[in-house]
Amino acid sequence: MAARLVAVVGRKNAGKTTLAVALCQALARQGRRVMTLKHGHHPALVDREGTDTWRHFNEGGAERTLIAAPDMRVLFERAADDYDPIRLARQYMRGADIVIAEGYSRSTLPRVEIWRSTVATPPMVADAPDPSPWRCVVSDVSLDVPCPLVLLAEPDWIGRVAELAWQGALEVDA
């Protein structure tokens, strides 16, 4: 089964997480199975020193530690610094209809960019040597961009973004 992948990108503090969450909600309301990847630049602190899982993983040196609780699982895994969103989606996101990858601005994924007027720098698409991966730019003001522009003030702006993201996403075999 093929999954679709699209990246949500933008400058620092532009609203990437807020847009990714809204996009997930909109696609889920359409009955799509949505999963996400988040690119980070620092180790994630998702466990506390002294907990059983922390001890298994850190003191025990386990390659992988899985905590299984009601309605949730968390996997701690030692891995090479491989941030390839396509490989990660294939490995961890089986069964997804669409994977929203927040960040990954250097990947080859199709992208949806969020840009707000409070961010001083131009949109990322303006600096791109090739704007073809952009499916749209979401903004609070009108901009001249080489792809569809979706204004936050538009009625059902997120529905339009969801459609552009779905139609323009990269299809990969799981």
C-alpha positions as CSV (number, residue, x, y, z in Angstrom):
1,M,0.0,0.0,0.0
2,A,1.4,3.4,-0.9
3,A,1.5,6.3,1.6
4,R,1.7,9.9,0.7
5,L,4.3,12.2,2.2
6,V,4.4,16.0,2.4
7,A,6.6,18.3,4.5
8,V,5.4,21.4,6.4
9,V,8.2,23.9,6.3
10,G,8.8,27.5,7.3
11,R,11.1,29.9,9.0
12,K,11.7,29.7,12.8
13,N,8.5,30.6,14.7
14,A,6.4,30.9,11.6
15,G,3.8,28.4,12.8
16,K,5.0,25.1,11.4
17,T,3.6,23.0,14.3
18,T,0.3,24.9,14.4
19,L,-0.1,24.3,10.6
20,A,1.0,20.6,10.9
21,V,-1.6,20.0,13.7
22,A,-4.4,21.8,11.7
23,L,-3.5,19.8,8.6
24,C,-3.6,16.5,10.5
25,Q,-7.0,17.4,11.9
26,A,-8.4,18.3,8.5
27,L,-7.1,15.2,6.8
28,A,-8.3,13.0,9.7
29,R,-11.8,14.5,9.4
30,Q,-11.7,13.3,5.8
31,G,-11.3,9.8,7.1
32,R,-7.6,9.6,6.2
33,R,-5.1,7.7,8.4
34,V,-2.6,10.5,9.3
35,M,0.8,10.0,10.9
36,T,3.6,12.5,11.5
37,L,7.3,12.8,11.6
38,K,9.1,15.7,13.3
39,H,12.6,16.7,12.5
40,G,14.7,17.8,15.5
41,H,18.1,19.3,15.8
42,H,18.7,18.1,19.4
43,P,18.1,14.9,21.3
44,A,14.5,14.5,22.4
45,L,14.0,14.4,26.2
46,V,11.0,12.2,26.4
47,D,11.9,10.1,29.5
48,R,13.2,11.0,33.0
49,E,16.3,9.7,34.6
50,G,15.5,6.9,37.1
51,T,12.4,5.5,35.4
52,D,12.4,1.9,34.4
53,T,12.5,2.6,30.7
54,W,15.3,5.2,31.2
55,R,17.3,2.6,33.1
56,H,16.7,-0.2,30.5
57,F,17.8,2.1,27.7
58,N,20.6,4.2,29.4
59,E,22.0,2.0,32.1
60,G,21.3,-1.3,30.3
61,G,22.5,0.0,27.0
62,A,19.5,-1.7,25.2
63,E,19.4,-1.1,21.4
64,R,15.7,-0.6,21.7
65,T,13.3,-0.2,24.6
66,L,9.5,-0.1,24.1
67,I,7.1,1.0,26.8
68,A,3.6,-0.3,26.2
69,A,0.9,1.4,28.1
70,P,-2.9,1.5,27.6
71,D,-3.6,3.3,24.3
72,M,0.0,4.3,23.7
73,R,3.5,2.9,23.0
74,V,6.8,4.7,22.9
75,L,9.9,3.2,21.3
76,F,13.4,4.4,22.3
77,E,15.9,3.3,19.7
78,R,19.6,3.9,19.1
79,A,20.1,4.7,15.5
80,A,22.5,6.4,13.2
81,D,21.8,10.1,12.4
82,D,19.6,9.2,9.4
83,Y,16.9,11.8,9.0
84,D,15.7,10.6,5.6
85,P,11.9,11.1,6.0
86,I,11.1,8.6,3.2
87,R,13.1,5.8,5.0
88,L,11.7,6.8,8.4
89,A,8.1,6.7,7.0
90,R,8.7,3.3,5.4
91,Q,10.1,1.9,8.7
92,Y,7.7,3.4,11.2
93,M,4.6,4.7,9.5
94,R,3.1,1.5,8.0
95,G,-0.6,1.8,7.2
96,A,-0.6,5.6,6.9
97,D,-2.6,7.2,4.1
98,I,-0.5,10.3,4.5
99,V,2.5,11.3,6.6
100,I,3.0,14.9,7.5
101,A,6.7,15.6,8.0
102,E,7.3,18.8,10.0
103,G,10.6,20.3,9.1
104,Y,12.8,18.4,6.6
105,S,13.2,21.6,4.6
106,R,16.3,20.1,2.9
107,S,14.5,16.9,1.8
108,T,13.1,16.3,-1.7
109,L,9.6,16.0,-0.3
110,P,6.8,18.2,-1.7
111,R,6.2,20.9,0.8
112,V,3.6,23.3,2.2
113,E,5.2,26.5,3.6
114,I,3.8,28.6,6.4
115,W,4.9,32.3,6.3
116,R,3.7,35.1,8.5
117,S,4.3,38.8,8.2
118,T,5.9,38.9,11.7
119,V,8.8,36.8,10.3
120,A,11.3,39.3,8.9
121,T,12.9,37.0,6.3
122,P,11.3,36.2,2.9
123,P,9.5,32.9,2.4
124,M,11.7,29.9,1.8
125,V,10.3,29.5,-1.6
126,A,11.7,32.9,-2.6
127,D,15.2,31.6,-2.0
128,A,14.7,28.2,-3.6
129,P,16.6,27.5,-6.8
130,D,13.8,25.2,-7.8
131,P,10.3,26.1,-6.5
132,S,8.6,23.0,-8.0
133,P,8.4,21.1,-4.7
134,W,6.2,23.8,-3.2
135,R,2.5,22.8,-3.2
136,C,1.4,26.1,-1.6
137,V,2.4,28.9,0.8
138,V,0.0,29.7,3.7
139,S,0.2,33.3,4.8
140,D,-1.5,36.1,6.8
141,V,-0.8,38.6,4.0
142,S,-0.8,38.5,0.2
143,L,2.5,37.5,-1.4
144,D,3.9,37.0,-4.9
145,V,5.0,33.4,-4.8
146,P,5.5,30.8,-7.6
147,C,2.9,28.4,-6.3
148,P,-0.7,28.6,-4.9
149,L,-1.1,31.1,-2.0
150,V,-3.6,30.3,0.7
151,L,-4.5,33.2,3.0
152,L,-5.3,32.4,6.6
153,A,-8.3,34.8,6.3
154,E,-9.9,32.7,3.6
155,P,-13.0,30.7,4.6
156,D,-12.0,27.0,4.9
157,W,-8.3,27.8,4.3
158,I,-7.2,24.6,5.9
159,G,-9.5,22.6,3.7
160,R,-7.8,24.1,0.7
161,V,-4.4,23.4,2.1
162,A,-5.4,19.8,2.9
163,E,-6.5,19.3,-0.7
164,L,-3.3,20.8,-2.1
165,A,-1.2,18.7,0.3
166,W,-3.1,15.5,-0.5
167,Q,-3.0,16.0,-4.3
168,G,0.6,17.1,-4.3
169,A,2.1,14.6,-1.8
170,L,4.8,12.1,-2.8
171,E,3.5,8.6,-3.1
172,V,5.9,5.9,-1.6
173,D,5.5,2.2,-1.2
174,A,5.3,1.2,2.4
